[in-house]
């Protein structure tokens, strides 16, 4: 551990042992706990606090359903009750292990420290371990939102109802790679849109499958992201960053659109980013790419607006953000 903390390492193959060690930690820490109505924040509270209204524990929430308002970060912002709860295979009981152990007590705990280091010092140098924590967090943050769950659900319903893929096949270990990274079934946005317009049926009892697929995708995304160049950009006032309810975005620079669940497009030139405060945003570019910061900033502004599913969050009441919901 001391070696990783103080020595810069650039070998992406070392990420695999790191993720394996992480899996052992979480497996040994497994405790079956569940609380009905438990708030599962799909944007971590530590990240929301970076965008809090000055000297308060509140944040401005923008939505299609209500006028802009200040809400409590702990009690009202960016959560769904029991979003990550799942039924344990052995005991058949519900568990909050994903929310409590994988997200809150592990990923978020260590990521918050790394982000604070960057926010406090724009010239900060990160160790291999710190960069590994960040890419792991970015990968899992991408897959843990209601929008991504809805996108995965749409893909699975399309494969089940239109292509005849059974639920048993979806449980196979390589299924998620074949679908979301290799595009074995030649899925396109156009096919999904057509299917969505024609289909009124829903596939029941697939929450555990969706959670399992999402978590596997998150783990693989970390190693993919690590192959790129890592930067952060500062906003020049009056410009500022804000959060959509999908704080991590992956933007296809060739197709000029958000990638969504079509993760095979990460093989093309892509921009991956996450705002971490009103004046700081992390981003990753494919190695060898050189895009001016002002161009990156423009893409982020356009892409963030398109990434909104239902909510946006900011430390200020901004007409620019409000305009997205009209």
TIVO-50626 format. One record per atom (N, C-alpha, C): z, x, y; residue in three letters. Coordinates in steps of 0.2 Angstrom, whole numbers, plus 2048, in hexadecimal, padded with zeros to 3 digits. Each point is the difference from the previous one (the first is absolute). Layout:
% TIVO-50626
ZXYALA;...
END
This chain:
% TIVO-50626
8008047FAUNK;8007FC806UNK;800804806UNK;804806800UNK;800804806UNK;7FA803801UNK;7FC8027FBUNK;7FA803801UNK;7FB7FC803UNK;8007F97FEUNK;7FB7FB803UNK;8027FF807UNK;806800802UNK;8027FF807UNK;7FE805805UNK;8008067FEUNK;7FE806804UNK;7FA804800UNK;7FC7FE7FAUNK;7FA8047FFUNK;7FA7FB801UNK;7FB801803UNK;7FA7FC801UNK;7FC8017FAUNK;7FE7FA7FDUNK;7FC8007FAUNK;7FA7FC801UNK;7FA8017FDUNK;7FA7FC802UNK;7FD7FE7F9UNK;8038007FBUNK;7FD7FF7F9UNK;8027F87FFUNK;7FB7FC800UNK;8007F97FFUNK;8037FF7F9UNK;7FE8047FBUNK;8027FF7F9UNK;8088007FFUNK;803803805UNK;808800800UNK;8027F9801UNK;7FC7FB803UNK;8027FA802UNK;8027FC7F9UNK;7FC8017FBUNK;8017FD7FAUNK;8078017FDUNK;8028067FFUNK;8078017FEUNK;8057FD805UNK;7FF800806UNK;8047FD805UNK;8017F97FFUNK;7FA7FC7FFUNK;8017F97FFUNK;8037FF7F9UNK;7FF8047FBUNK;8037FF7FAUNK;807801800UNK;803805804UNK;807800801UNK;8037FA804UNK;7FC7FE804UNK;8027FA804UNK;8017FA7FBUNK;7FB7FF7FCUNK;8007FB7FBUNK;8078007FBUNK;8018067FEUNK;8068017FCUNK;8077FE804UNK;800802807UNK;8057FF804UNK;8017F8800UNK;7FB7FC801UNK;8017F9801UNK;8017FD7F9UNK;7FD8037FBUNK;8027FD7FAUNK;8078007FEUNK;803806801UNK;8078017FEUNK;8057FC805UNK;7FD7FF806UNK;8047FC804UNK;8007F8800UNK;7FC7FE7FBUNK;7FE7F97FFUNK;8067FC7FFUNK;8017FB804UNK;8067FB7FFUNK;7FD7F9801UNK;8017FC7FCUNK;7FD7F9800UNK;8057FC805UNK;7FD7FF806UNK;8047FC805UNK;7FB7FB803UNK;8027FB802UNK;7FC7FB803UNK;8047FB805UNK;7FE7FE805UNK;8037FC805UNK;7FB7FB802UNK;8017F97FFUNK;7FB7FB802UNK;800800808UNK;7FA800803UNK;7FF800807UNK;801807803UNK;8008057FCUNK;801807803UNK;7FA802805UNK;801802806UNK;7FB802804UNK;7FC8077FEUNK;7FA7FF7FEUNK;7FC8067FEUNK;7FB801806UNK;802806804UNK;7FC802806UNK;7F98037FDUNK;7FA7FD802UNK;7FA8047FEUNK;7FE805805UNK;803800806UNK;800805805UNK;808803800UNK;8018067FEUNK;807802800UNK;8037FF807UNK;8077FF7FFUNK;8047FF807UNK;800806804UNK;8008067FDUNK;800806804UNK;7FA801804UNK;7FA7FE7FDUNK;7FA800804UNK;8007FB805UNK;8027FA7FFUNK;8007FB805UNK;805802806UNK;8058037FEUNK;805803806UNK;7FD805804UNK;7FB8037FEUNK;7FC805804UNK;7FC7FC806UNK;7FF7FA7FEUNK;7FC7FC805UNK;8057FA803UNK;806801800UNK;8057FB803UNK;800800807UNK;8017FA803UNK;8017FF807UNK;806804803UNK;7FF804805UNK;804805803UNK;8077FD800UNK;8058047FDUNK;8077FF7FFUNK;8027FA7FDUNK;7FC7FE7FBUNK;8017FA7FCUNK;7FF8017F9UNK;8017FB7FCUNK;7FF8007F8UNK;7FA7FB7FFUNK;7FD7FE805UNK;7FA7FB800UNK;7F9803801UNK;7FB7FC7FEUNK;7F9803801UNK;7FC7FA801UNK;7FB801804UNK;7FB7FA802UNK;7FC7FF7FAUNK;8007F97FEUNK;7FC7FE7FAUNK;7FA7FC803UNK;7FA8017FEUNK;7FA7FC802UNK;7FE7FD7F9UNK;7FE7FA801UNK;7FD7FC7FAUNK;7FC7FA802UNK;7FC7FE7FBUNK;7FB7FA802UNK;8047FA800UNK;8068007FDUNK;8047F97FFUNK;8047FF807UNK;803805803UNK;8047FF806UNK;7FF804805UNK;8027FF806UNK;800804806UNK;8038077FFUNK;7FE805803UNK;804806800UNK;807800801UNK;8048037FCUNK;8077FF801UNK;8048077FEUNK;806801802UNK;8048057FEUNK;8047FE7FAUNK;8008047FAUNK;8037FE7FAUNK;8058067FEUNK;8057FE7FCUNK;8048057FDUNK;7FC8047FBUNK;801807800UNK;7FC8047FBUNK;8037FF7F9UNK;8077FF800UNK;8037FF7FAUNK;8007F97FDUNK;8007FB804UNK;8007FA7FDUNK;7FA7FC800UNK;7FB802804UNK;7FA7FB801UNK;7F9804800UNK;800806800UNK;7F9804801UNK;7FE8027F9UNK;7FA7FF7FEUNK;7FC8037FBUNK;8038007F9UNK;8037FA7FEUNK;8028007F9UNK;7FE7F97FDUNK;8018007F9UNK;7FF7FA7FCUNK;8058007FBUNK;8047FB7FFUNK;8058007FBUNK;7FE8027F9UNK;8038057FDUNK;7FE8027F9UNK;7F98017FFUNK;7FD803805UNK;7F98027FFUNK;7FE8047FAUNK;8058057FFUNK;7FE8057FBUNK;8057FF7F9UNK;8037FA800UNK;8047FF7FAUNK;7FB7FF7FAUNK;8028027FAUNK;7FC7FF7FAUNK;8057FE7FAUNK;7FD7FE7FBUNK;8037FE7FAUNK;8018067FBUNK;8068027FFUNK;8008067FBUNK;7FE7FE7F9UNK;7FC8047FDUNK;7FD7FF7FAUNK;8057FF7FAUNK;805804800UNK;8058007FBUNK;8057FA801UNK;803800806UNK;8057FB801UNK;7FE7F9802UNK;7F9800802UNK;7FD7F9803UNK;8047FE806UNK;804804804UNK;8037FF806UNK;7FC803806UNK;8017FC806UNK;7FD803806UNK;804806802UNK;7FC805803UNK;803806803UNK;7FD802807UNK;804803804UNK;7FE802806UNK;7FF808801UNK;7FF8037FAUNK;8008077FFUNK;7FB803805UNK;7FA7FD800UNK;7FB803804UNK;802801807UNK;8027FA803UNK;802800807UNK;806805801UNK;8067FF7FCUNK;806804801UNK;7FF8077FFUNK;7FD8027FAUNK;8008077FEUNK;7FA804802UNK;7FA7FD7FEUNK;7FA804802UNK;7FF800807UNK;8007FB804UNK;7FF7FF807UNK;805802804UNK;8067FC800UNK;805801805UNK;8048077FFUNK;8028017FAUNK;8058057FFUNK;7FC8077FEUNK;7FA8007FFUNK;7FC8067FFUNK;7FB802805UNK;7FA7FC800UNK;7FB802804UNK;8027FF808UNK;8037FB802UNK;8017FF807UNK;806804802UNK;8058027FCUNK;805804802UNK;7FE807802UNK;7FB8037FCUNK;7FE807801UNK;7FA800806UNK;7FC7FA7FFUNK;7FA800805UNK;803800807UNK;8057FC801UNK;8037FF807UNK;802807803UNK;8028047FCUNK;802807803UNK;7FA804802UNK;7FB7FF7FCUNK;7FA804802UNK;7FD7FD806UNK;7FF7FA801UNK;7FD7FD805UNK;804801807UNK;8078007FFUNK;804802806UNK;7FE807802UNK;7FF8057FCUNK;7FF807801UNK;7F9800804UNK;7FB7FC7FEUNK;7FA800804UNK;8007FD807UNK;8047FA800UNK;8017FD806UNK;803804806UNK;8058047FDUNK;804804805UNK;7FD806802UNK;7FB8037FCUNK;7FD806801UNK;7F88007FEUNK;7FC7FF805UNK;7F97FF7FFUNK;7FD8067FDUNK;803806800UNK;7FE8067FDUNK;8038027FAUNK;8047FB7FDUNK;8048017FAUNK;7FB8037FAUNK;8038047FCUNK;7FC8037FAUNK;8047FC7FAUNK;7FC7FD7FCUNK;8027FD7FAUNK;8008047FAUNK;8058007FBUNK;7FF8047FAUNK;7FC7FC7FBUNK;7FF8037FAUNK;7FC7FC7FBUNK;8047FA7FEUNK;8068017FFUNK;8047FA7FEUNK;8007FA805UNK;800802806UNK;8007FB805UNK;7F97FC801UNK;7FB8047FFUNK;7F97FD800UNK;8007FC7F9UNK;8028027FBUNK;8007FC7FAUNK;8047FA800UNK;805800804UNK;8047FA801UNK;7FC7FB804UNK;7FD803805UNK;7FC7FB805UNK;7FA7FD7FCUNK;7FC8047FCUNK;7FA7FD7FDUNK;8027FB7FBUNK;8068017FDUNK;8037FB7FBUNK;8027FA804UNK;803800805UNK;8027FB804UNK;7FA7FC803UNK;7FB803802UNK;7F97FD803UNK;7FD7FC7FAUNK;8008037FAUNK;7FC7FD7FAUNK;8047FA7FFUNK;8078007FFUNK;8037FA7FEUNK;8017FB806UNK;800802806UNK;8007FB805UNK;7F97FC801UNK;7FB8037FEUNK;7FA7FD800UNK;7FF7FA7FBUNK;8048017FAUNK;7FF7FB7FBUNK;8067FB800UNK;805800804UNK;8067FC800UNK;7FF7FA805UNK;7FB7FF803UNK;8007FA805UNK;7FD7FA7FDUNK;8027FA803UNK;7FD7FA7FEUNK;7F8800800UNK;7FD803804UNK;7F9800801UNK;7FD8037FAUNK;8038067FEUNK;7FD8047FAUNK;8017FC7FAUNK;8067FD7FFUNK;8027FC7FAUNK;7FB7FA800UNK;7FE7FD805UNK;7FB7FB800UNK;7F98027FEUNK;7FE806803UNK;7FA8037FEUNK;8008027F8UNK;8058037FEUNK;8008017F8UNK;8007FA7FCUNK;8037FA803UNK;8007FA7FCUNK;7F97FD800UNK;7FD801806UNK;7F97FD800UNK;7FB8047FBUNK;801806800UNK;7FC8047FBUNK;8027FE7F9UNK;8067FF7FEUNK;8027FF7F9UNK;7FD7F87FFUNK;8017FC804UNK;7FE7F97FFUNK;7F88007FFUNK;7FC804804UNK;7F98017FFUNK;7FF8027F9UNK;8038067FEUNK;7FF8037F9UNK;8027FB7FBUNK;8057FC801UNK;8027FC7FAUNK;7FC7F9800UNK;7FF7FD806UNK;7FC7FA800UNK;7F9800800UNK;7FD806803UNK;7F9800800UNK;7FD8057FBUNK;8048057FEUNK;7FD8057FCUNK;8038007F9UNK;8057FC7FFUNK;8037FF7F9UNK;8048067FEUNK;803803805UNK;8058067FEUNK;8077FD7FEUNK;8038017FAUNK;8067FD7FEUNK;806803804UNK;8067FD800UNK;806803803UNK;8028067FCUNK;7FF7FF7F9UNK;8028067FCUNK;7FC806802UNK;7FA800801UNK;7FC805803UNK;803803806UNK;8027FC805UNK;803802806UNK;8068047FFUNK;8037FF7FBUNK;8078047FEUNK;7FE8077FEUNK;7FA8027FEUNK;7FF8067FDUNK;800806805UNK;8028067FEUNK;803805805UNK;7FA802805UNK;7FA8007FEUNK;7FA803804UNK;7FD7FA804UNK;8027FA7FFUNK;7FC7FA803UNK;800801807UNK;806802804UNK;800800807UNK;7FB805802UNK;7FF8067FDUNK;7FC805802UNK;7F87FE7FFUNK;7FF7FD7FBUNK;7F97FD7FFUNK;7FE7FB805UNK;8057FC802UNK;7FE7FB805UNK;800802807UNK;805804802UNK;801801807UNK;7FE807802UNK;7FF8057FCUNK;7FE806802UNK;7F98027FDUNK;7FE7FD7FBUNK;7FA8027FDUNK;7FB7FA800UNK;8027FA802UNK;7FC7FA801UNK;7FB7FF7FAUNK;8048007FAUNK;7FC7FF7FAUNK;7FC7F9800UNK;8037FB803UNK;7FD7F9800UNK;7FC7FF806UNK;7FE805804UNK;7FB7FF805UNK;8027FB805UNK;806800802UNK;8037FB805UNK;7FD802807UNK;7FE7FB804UNK;7FF801807UNK;8037FB804UNK;801801807UNK;8037FB804UNK;7FC7F9800UNK;7FA8017FFUNK;7FC7FA800UNK;8017FB7FAUNK;8018047FAUNK;8017FC7FAUNK;8077FC801UNK;805804803UNK;8077FD800UNK;8007FA805UNK;7FC801806UNK;8007FA805UNK;7FC7FA7FCUNK;7FB8017FDUNK;7FD7FB7FCUNK;8047FC7FBUNK;8048057FDUNK;8047FD7FBUNK;8067FC803UNK;803803805UNK;8057FC804UNK;7FE7F9803UNK;7FA800802UNK;7FD7F9802UNK;7FF7FB7FBUNK;7FE8037FAUNK;7FF7FB7FAUNK;8067FF7FCUNK;805804800UNK;8067FF7FBUNK;8067FD804UNK;8027FB7FCUNK;8067FC803UNK;8068017FBUNK;7FF8047FAUNK;8058017FBUNK;804806802UNK;8068007FDUNK;805806801UNK;8028027F9UNK;8018067FFUNK;8028037FAUNK;808801800UNK;8047FC7FCUNK;807800800UNK;8038067FCUNK;806802802UNK;8048047FDUNK;7FE8077FFUNK;7FD803806UNK;7FD806800UNK;804805805UNK;8057FE802UNK;804804805UNK;8028077FEUNK;8028007F9UNK;8028077FDUNK;7FA804800UNK;7FA7FD7FEUNK;7FA8047FFUNK;7FE803807UNK;8007FC805UNK;7FE802807UNK;805806802UNK;8077FF7FFUNK;804805802UNK;7FF8067FDUNK;7FF8007F9UNK;7FE8067FCUNK;7FA804802UNK;7FB7FC801UNK;7FA803803UNK;801803807UNK;8037FC804UNK;801803807UNK;804807800UNK;8058007FCUNK;804806800UNK;7FC8067FDUNK;7FC7FF7FBUNK;7FC8057FDUNK;7FB802805UNK;7FD7FC804UNK;7FB802805UNK;804804805UNK;8067FE802UNK;803804805UNK;8028077FEUNK;8018017FAUNK;8028077FDUNK;7F9804801UNK;7FB7FD7FEUNK;7F9804800UNK;7FE801807UNK;8017FB805UNK;7FE801807UNK;803807803UNK;8078017FEUNK;803806802UNK;7FC8067FFUNK;7FE8017FAUNK;7FC8067FEUNK;7F9801803UNK;7FD7FA801UNK;7FA800804UNK;800801807UNK;8057FE803UNK;801801808UNK;802807801UNK;8048037FBUNK;802807801UNK;7FA805800UNK;7FA7FE7FEUNK;7FA804800UNK;7FD801807UNK;8027FB804UNK;7FD800807UNK;804805805UNK;7FE800806UNK;803804805UNK;8057FB804UNK;806802801UNK;8057FC803UNK;801802808UNK;8017FB804UNK;800801807UNK;8057FA803UNK;802801806UNK;8037FA804UNK;7FD801807UNK;8007FA803UNK;7FD7FF806UNK;8057FD805UNK;800802806UNK;8047FD805UNK;7FC7FB805UNK;8037FA801UNK;7FC7FC805UNK;801802807UNK;7FB800804UNK;801801807UNK;8017FA804UNK;8067FF803UNK;8017FA804UNK;7FA7FE805UNK;7FF7FA801UNK;8037FA7FDUNK;7FF7FE7F9UNK;7FC8047FDUNK;7FE7FE7F9UNK;8078017FCUNK;8007FC7FAUNK;8068007FCUNK;7FE7FE7F9UNK;8048017FBUNK;7FF7FE7F9UNK;8047FA7FFUNK;7FE7FC7FBUNK;8047FA7FEUNK;7FF7FF7F8UNK;8047FC7FDUNK;8007FF7F9UNK;7FC7FA7FEUNK;7FC8007FCUNK;7FE7F97FDUNK;8047FF7F9UNK;7FF7FB7FDUNK;8047FF7FAUNK;7FD8037FAUNK;7FB804801UNK;7FE8057FCUNK;7FF807803UNK;806803801UNK;801806804UNK;7FC8067FEUNK;7FE8017FAUNK;7FC8057FDUNK;7F97FD800UNK;7FB803803UNK;7F97FE7FFUNK;7FC8067FEUNK;7FB7FE7FCUNK;7FB8047FDUNK;7F97FE803UNK;7FC803804UNK;7FA7FE803UNK;7FA8047FEUNK;7FB7FD7FDUNK;7FA8037FEUNK;7FC802806UNK;7FF806801UNK;7FC802806UNK;7F97FF800UNK;7FE7FF7F9UNK;7F87FF7FFUNK;7FF7F9801UNK;8047FC7FCUNK;7FF7F8801UNK;8037FD806UNK;804804803UNK;8037FE807UNK;8047F97FEUNK;8048017FBUNK;8057FA7FFUNK;8068027FCUNK;8057FC800UNK;8068027FCUNK;7FF7FF7F9UNK;8028057FCUNK;7FF8007F9UNK;8037FB7FCUNK;8067FE801UNK;8037FA7FDUNK;8018037F8UNK;7FF7FB7FBUNK;8018027F9UNK;7FA8057FDUNK;7FB801804UNK;7FA8037FEUNK;801808800UNK;8058027FCUNK;802807801UNK;7FC8067FDUNK;7FA7FE7FDUNK;7FB8047FEUNK;7FD803806UNK;8007FD806UNK;7FD802806UNK;804806803UNK;8068027FDUNK;803805803UNK;7FC8077FEUNK;7FC7FF7FCUNK;7FB8067FEUNK;7FC802806UNK;7FE7FB804UNK;7FC801806UNK;805802805UNK;7FD801806UNK;804803806UNK;8047FA803UNK;807801800UNK;8047FB802UNK;806803804UNK;8027FB804UNK;806801805UNK;8067FC7FDUNK;8058047FFUNK;8077FC7FEUNK;805802805UNK;8037FB802UNK;805801806UNK;8067FB7FFUNK;805801804UNK;8067FC800UNK;804802807UNK;8007FB804UNK;804801807UNK;8088017FEUNK;803805803UNK;8078017FEUNK;8057FF806UNK;7FD7FF806UNK;8037FE806UNK;7FB7FE805UNK;8027FD806UNK;7FC7FE805UNK;7FB805802UNK;802807800UNK;7FC805802UNK;7FE8057FBUNK;8017FF7FAUNK;7FE8057FBUNK;7FD7FC7FAUNK;7FB8037FDUNK;7FC7FD7FAUNK;7FE8067FBUNK;8027FF7FAUNK;7FE8057FBUNK;7F97FE7FDUNK;7FC8057FFUNK;7FA7FE7FDUNK;7FD8067FBUNK;7FC7FE7FBUNK;7FD8047FBUNK;7F9800801UNK;7FC8057FFUNK;7F9801800UNK;7FE8047FAUNK;7FA7FE7FDUNK;7FE8047FAUNK;7FF808803UNK;8028047FBUNK;7FF807802UNK;7F9802802UNK;7FF804806UNK;7FA802802UNK;7FD7FB806UNK;8047FB801UNK;7FE7FB805UNK;803802807UNK;7FC800805UNK;803802807UNK;7FE7FA805UNK;8047FB801UNK;7FF7FB804UNK;805801806UNK;7FD7FF807UNK;804801806UNK;8067FB800UNK;805802802UNK;8067FB800UNK;7FF7FA804UNK;7FC800805UNK;7FF7FA804UNK;7FB7FB7FCUNK;7FC8027FCUNK;7FC7FC7FBUNK;8047FD7FBUNK;8058047FDUNK;8057FD7FBUNK;8047FB803UNK;802801807UNK;8047FB803UNK;7FC7F9801UNK;7FA801802UNK;7FC7FA800UNK;7FF7FC7FAUNK;7FF8047FAUNK;7FF7FC7FAUNK;8077FD7FEUNK;806803801UNK;8067FD7FFUNK;8017FA803UNK;7FE800807UNK;8017FA804UNK;7FC7FA7FDUNK;7FA8017FEUNK;7FC7FB7FDUNK;8037FE7F9UNK;8018057FCUNK;8027FF7F9UNK;8077FC800UNK;805802804UNK;8067FD800UNK;8007F8801UNK;7FC7FE805UNK;7FF7F9801UNK;7FD7FD7FAUNK;7FB8037FDUNK;7FD7FC7FAUNK;8058007FAUNK;805805800UNK;8048007FAUNK;8067FB800UNK;8017FC806UNK;8057FB800UNK;7FF7FA7FBUNK;8057FF7FCUNK;7FF7FA7FCUNK;8047FA803UNK;806801802UNK;8037FA803UNK;804802807UNK;8038077FFUNK;804802806UNK;7FE807803UNK;802801806UNK;800806803UNK;807802803UNK;802806801UNK;806801803UNK;800806805UNK;8047FF805UNK;7FF805805UNK;807801804UNK;801805804UNK;806800804UNK;7FF7FD807UNK;7FA7FD801UNK;7FE7FD807UNK;7FC7FA7FFUNK;8017FB805UNK;7FC7FA800UNK;7F9801803UNK;7FB8017FCUNK;7FA802802UNK;7FA7FB800UNK;7FD7FF805UNK;7FA7FB800UNK;7FA8037FBUNK;800806800UNK;7FB8037FBUNK;8017FE7F9UNK;8068007FEUNK;8027FE7F9UNK;7FF7F97FFUNK;8037FC805UNK;8007F9800UNK;7F97FD7FFUNK;7FB804803UNK;7F97FD800UNK;7FD8007F9UNK;8038047FBUNK;7FE8007F9UNK;8017FA7FDUNK;8057FC802UNK;8027FA7FDUNK;7FD7F9803UNK;7FB801805UNK;7FE7FA803UNK;7F97FF7FDUNK;
END
